[in-house]
Every structure is written in C-alpha cells, then in structure tokens.
Amino acid sequence: MSDAARSAVAFRAASSRRRIEALAGARMLVTSRALDWPGLLVERGVNTGWDVDGVTVDAHYFALNLDPTPLPVLVRDPGHTRVETLRPGAGWFCPAGERFSHKVDVSCHFVLCTMSPPAFARWLGLGEGEPPPPLARRYNVRVTALGALLRVLEAEAANGGAGGLEFIDAVGRALALQFVQQFGVGETPARGGLSATARRTVLAQVQAHLADPPSVPALAHAVGLSVGHFQRAFRASFGRSPVQQMLAWRLEAARRALLDAPSVSTVAATFGFADHSHFTRLFRRQFGVTPGAVLGHARGSPRDDTRGGTAGGGKQPG
C-alpha cells in the first residue's frame, strides 16, 4: 500500500509509546496529510477490520460511521467488556492520550479527524499555562454539527485545501467548541452560555461573598469549566465579563442596603469597596446618582454625597 493510502494518525502503544499502524488494514480515500494543516488532520477511508489493544492517540480523535448499517464495536476496558454500536452517521470520540482497546469484525467506511492538544487550546482561546477543559471518551455520538464539520473538512481536503488556512482556522474553532460541548466532563454551557446549574452555582458563590468576591478561576473551578471557557460562557449568559457582572451585583446589593444603612461609609466597607470616594465613583457610574443621594432620599432628606454631610451643612457620618 502506498504512503498516500495509509493513515497518518499518530497511534501509539500505551505501554511503550512506540508508534504503531493501528489502521494498517485501512485504505485512505481522502487525506489532508500533504496539506499540513496546523494541529488538524482529516481522513476518509475503508477499513477491513480493527483489532487494537492498549492503544492511544497523540491527538483528540473523532471517527464517524459512514455506512448505512450499524457498526458493532467490542470495547475492552479494564475489568469490563461491552459492545458499543455506532449507528449510521454516529461516531466515537477519544481524548488525546487515553488508552483504548477495540475490535471490529466487519468492513466499514469512515471519516475521522484528529486535533492536537496545542491546537485545541489555541482554538479555545486559552492563555499560556491555562489548563484545557477535560474531555471524556464517548460512543454512538450523533451530533449534526460534528458530522457536518467533519464532512466540510473532508471536502476541503479533497479540494486540495482551496479555502486556505484561514478557513481551516474557522472550522477548527467550531470543532474545538463542539468537542467541549459534547465531550466535556461536568456541566457544559447550553447554546454557548452557562447551564442553569452553573448559573445557580455562580450566583450562590457571589452572593455568599459580596464583600470579597470569588476569583474568576475559583468560579470556573466551581462549575467544572476552564477559565477561558467559563469567561466566554459567562458573557454569553449575562452579557458582561465575570468581573464586570460581579461588580454590578455588588453595587446593586449596596444600593438596596443604603435604604436602611447608618452611613455610606458603612455600606462601602460592608461590600468591600476601598473607601467612600471609590464606592461613590463606581456607584454614580452604575446608577447615575451617588450613594449619598440614595441614602438621603431613604431618610427623607437630601445629602451632600461628596462630603457625607447634609445639604444644610450639618455633618453626619457617611
């Protein structure tokens, strides 16, 4: 078999890390091998069978069953053997580096893609040193968007990469997001935003610590998302960044507290603002009035919100 017809997927023996040809019986009909897409590979082919034991892939791996009939896959996990059936148009996913053992006794037609961990992190917009969201192996996955993205990549490879790297970059970003949404461990955002459970968790965490708001990494950890993913999902849910929205929540809580507070300074200290003037500046920007004016209105008298005294000059704590 020519090199062009062989799979370029980086399979390795889990025990020795030795490179192996796990798809030795497969013939590739389409491959992006020669296009050298950064961190991304797509292949379509026909496999006469599949029997691998203790194999890993260097990249995140997703393969789709293109046949019109179901494909039974014998999965041999430690202490447990089972059959997973891939329906027509369904696939299976394996995170980079995870060990698996499979056996397939029938010929099958498939399309697969691999995405390297660095490309995955890049397309998710993760910062340097920021851990990627954990992913889990799954079978019989039938998601329209995933299948469509693989077929787009296959068509682009068959067309010699005519769309260029900018096009691949756009598809790669969409594919990385699908990997997180479909295979992410824990709660994942619905329609790009935080799940209902994650929103309740965030609100509870912030409300419990209004004077000393939790950090963005702490909130992300509480809902099981990476920092970058959490920030994007949070903005999709609330329309602001976590820092901006937490400040808005603190200011709203402070505004309510002013209706029954002894002074502006007391409220500022209660909700963790640096001092009276800092609190006043942020409050005015948020609500268009000063906290002194709100406090004075609650008491039935206007207040000099800059100095904390009454408009008539009788100074009071504020």
C-alpha positions in Angstrom: 0.0 0.0 0.0 1.4 3.4 -0.9 2.1 6.0 1.8 -0.7 8.2 0.4 -3.2 5.4 1.1 -2.0 4.8 4.7 -3.4 6.6 7.7 -1.4 9.5 9.1 -3.0 9.2 12.6 -0.3 9.1 15.3 -1.3 5.9 17.1 1.0 4.6 19.9 1.2 1.6 22.1 0.2 2.8 25.6 2.8 0.8 27.4 5.9 1.7 25.3 4.8 4.9 23.4 6.0 3.2 20.3 4.4 4.4 17.1 2.1 1.8 15.5 -0.1 1.5 12.5 -3.4 0.7 14.2 -5.2 1.3 10.9 -2.9 -0.9 8.9 -5.9 -2.6 7.2 -7.4 0.7 6.1 -7.2 2.4 2.8 -7.4 6.2 2.8 -9.5 7.7 0.0 -9.1 11.3 1.2 -6.5 12.7 3.5 -5.2 16.1 4.5 -1.8 14.7 5.2 0.0 16.7 2.5 -1.8 19.9 3.3 -0.1 20.2 6.7 -2.9 21.9 8.5 -1.6 23.1 11.9 -2.8 20.6 14.5 -5.6 19.1 12.4 -5.9 16.0 10.3 -8.9 14.6 8.4 -9.1 11.3 6.6 -11.8 9.3 4.9 -11.3 5.6 4.2 -12.4 2.0 4.2 -11.2 -0.4 6.9 -11.4 -4.2 6.6 -11.3 -4.7 10.4 -10.0 -3.2 13.6 -8.4 -5.1 16.5 -6.2 -3.0 18.8 -5.2 -3.5 22.4 -3.8 -0.8 24.7 -3.6 2.0 22.0 -3.5 5.7 22.5 -3.6 8.6 20.1 -1.4 11.7 20.4 -4.4 13.9 19.5 -8.1 14.2 20.2 -9.7 11.6 17.9 -13.2 11.5 16.5 -14.4 8.9 13.9 -17.8 8.7 12.1 -19.5 5.6 10.7 -20.4 6.4 7.1 -22.1 3.1 6.3 -25.9 2.8 6.1 -25.8 -0.1 8.7 -24.9 0.0 12.4 -21.3 -0.8 13.3 -20.7 -3.0 16.4 -17.5 -2.2 18.3 -16.2 -4.6 21.0 -14.8 -2.3 23.7 -12.4 -4.0 26.2 -11.9 -1.7 29.2 -10.1 -3.0 32.3 -12.4 -5.3 34.1 -15.3 -4.7 31.7 -16.0 -5.7 28.1 -19.0 -4.5 26.2 -20.4 -3.9 22.7 -20.9 -0.3 21.6 -23.0 0.0 18.4 -22.4 3.1 16.2 -25.5 3.9 14.3 -25.2 5.2 10.7 -23.9 8.7 10.9 -22.8 8.3 14.5 -19.2 8.2 15.8 -16.9 7.8 18.8 -14.5 10.2 20.5 -11.3 9.6 22.4 -9.3 12.3 24.2 -5.6 12.6 23.4 -3.5 10.1 25.3 -6.4 8.0 26.6 -5.9 4.2 26.3 -8.4 2.1 24.5 -8.8 -1.5 23.2 -11.3 -2.3 20.4 -12.3 -5.0 18.0 -14.4 -4.6 14.9 -15.0 -7.7 12.7 -16.7 -6.1 9.7 -15.5 -3.8 7.0 -16.6 -0.2 7.4 -16.4 3.2 5.7 -15.5 6.1 7.9 -14.3 9.6 8.2 -12.1 10.7 11.1 -10.3 13.8 12.3 -7.6 14.4 14.9 -6.9 17.7 16.7 -3.6 18.1 18.6 -3.9 19.4 22.2 -2.0 22.7 21.4 -4.4 23.4 18.5 -7.3 22.6 20.8 -6.1 25.1 23.4 -5.4 27.7 20.7 -8.8 27.4 19.1 -10.5 27.7 22.6 -8.5 30.9 23.2 -6.8 29.5 26.3 -4.0 31.6 27.8 -0.4 30.3 28.3 -0.4 27.7 31.1 -4.2 27.7 31.3 -5.4 24.0 31.6 -7.8 22.9 28.9 -11.2 21.5 29.8 -11.1 17.8 30.5 -12.8 15.6 27.9 -14.2 12.1 28.1 -14.4 9.1 25.7 -17.8 8.6 24.2 -19.5 6.2 21.8 -22.5 6.4 19.4 -22.3 10.1 19.3 -24.7 11.5 16.7 -24.5 15.3 16.6 -25.4 17.1 13.4 -22.9 19.8 13.8 -20.0 17.4 14.4 -20.8 15.3 11.4 -21.2 18.4 9.2 -17.8 19.8 10.3 -16.1 16.5 9.5 -17.6 16.4 6.1 -16.6 20.1 5.5 -13.0 19.2 6.4 -13.2 16.1 4.2 -14.4 18.2 1.2 -11.7 20.8 1.8 -9.0 18.1 1.8 -10.4 16.5 -1.3 -10.3 20.0 -2.9 -6.6 20.4 -2.1 -7.2 23.0 0.7 -8.5 25.6 -1.6 -10.1 27.6 1.2 -6.7 28.3 2.8 -5.6 28.2 6.4 -7.9 31.0 7.4 -10.8 28.7 6.5 -9.3 25.8 8.4 -8.8 28.0 11.4 -12.5 28.9 11.4 -13.6 25.3 11.1 -11.1 24.3 13.8 -12.5 26.8 16.3 -16.0 25.4 15.7 -14.8 21.9 16.0 -12.9 22.6 19.3 -16.1 24.2 20.7 -18.1 21.1 19.7 -15.6 18.8 21.4 -16.0 20.8 24.7 -19.8 20.9 24.4 -20.2 17.3 23.5 -17.4 15.6 25.4 -16.5 18.0 28.2 -16.6 16.5 31.7 -19.1 18.1 34.0 -21.6 20.8 33.2 -21.2 22.4 29.8 -22.8 25.6 28.5 -26.1 25.3 26.7 -26.3 27.4 23.5 -22.9 29.0 24.3 -23.9 30.1 27.8 -23.7 28.6 31.3 -26.1 25.8 32.2 -28.9 26.5 34.6 -27.0 24.6 37.3 -23.8 26.5 36.7 -25.7 29.9 36.8 -27.2 29.0 40.2 -23.7 27.9 41.5 -22.2 31.2 40.3 -24.9 33.3 41.9 -24.7 31.4 45.2 -20.9 31.8 45.3 -21.1 35.5 44.6 -24.0 36.3 46.9 -22.2 34.5 49.7 -19.0 36.6 49.3 -20.2 40.0 48.2 -17.6 41.8 50.3 -14.8 39.7 48.9 -15.9 38.3 45.5 -14.5 34.9 44.4 -11.9 35.0 41.7 -12.7 34.0 38.1 -10.6 30.9 38.4 -12.4 29.9 41.6 -15.8 30.3 39.9 -14.7 28.4 36.8 -13.5 25.5 39.0 -16.8 25.5 40.9 -18.7 24.8 37.7 -16.2 22.4 36.2 -15.0 24.6 33.3 -11.7 26.0 32.2 -11.1 29.7 32.9 -11.3 30.7 29.2 -14.4 28.6 28.6 -16.1 29.9 31.7 -15.4 33.6 30.7 -16.9 33.1 27.3 -19.9 31.2 28.6 -20.5 33.7 31.4 -20.5 36.6 28.9 -23.0 34.7 26.7 -25.3 34.2 29.8 -25.0 37.6 31.4 -23.8 40.0 28.6 -20.8 41.1 30.6 -17.5 39.7 31.8 -17.4 38.0 35.2 -15.5 40.9 36.8 -18.0 43.5 35.4 -21.1 41.5 36.3 -19.8 40.7 39.9 -19.2 44.5 40.4 -22.8 45.2 39.1 -24.2 42.6 41.6 -22.2 44.2 44.5 -23.4 47.7 43.6 -27.0 46.5 43.4 -26.7 44.8 46.8 -25.1 48.0 48.1 -27.9 50.2 46.7 -30.5 48.1 48.5 -28.5 48.2 51.7 -28.4 52.0 51.5 -32.2 52.1 52.1 -31.6 51.0 55.7 -28.0 52.0 56.5 -26.4 54.3 59.0 -23.9 55.8 56.5 -22.4 55.5 53.1 -19.1 54.5 54.5 -20.6 51.6 56.4 -22.1 50.2 53.2 -18.9 50.8 51.3 -17.0 48.8 53.9 -19.7 46.0 54.1 -19.4 45.3 50.4 -15.6 45.5 50.1 -15.1 48.9 48.4 -11.8 50.6 49.2 -13.3 53.8 50.6 -16.2 56.3 50.5 -14.9 58.0 47.3 -14.1 54.8 45.5 -17.6 53.5 46.2 -19.2 56.8 45.2 -17.4 56.9 41.9 -18.5 53.4 40.9 -22.0 53.8 42.2 -22.5 57.1 40.2 -21.2 55.4 37.1 -23.6 52.4 37.6 -26.8 54.3 38.6 -26.4 57.9 37.6 -26.7 59.1 41.2 -24.5 59.0 44.2 -24.9 56.7 47.2 -25.3 59.7 49.4 -28.3 60.8 47.4 -29.9 57.4 47.7 -29.3 57.4 51.5 -30.6 60.9 51.8 -33.7 60.0 49.9 -34.3 57.0 52.1 -34.2 59.2 55.1 -36.4 61.8 53.5 -33.7 64.5 53.3 -31.1 65.4 50.6 -27.5 64.7 51.3 -24.2 66.1 50.3 -22.9 62.9 48.8 -19.3 64.2 48.3 -18.6 65.0 51.9 -21.1 62.8 53.6 -23.0 65.6 55.3 -26.5 67.1 54.8 -27.2 69.7 52.3 -27.8 72.2 55.1 -24.3 71.7 56.4 -25.0 69.5 59.5 -22.3 66.9 59.0 -23.2 63.2 59.6 -21.2 60.0 59.2 -21.1 58.9 55.6 
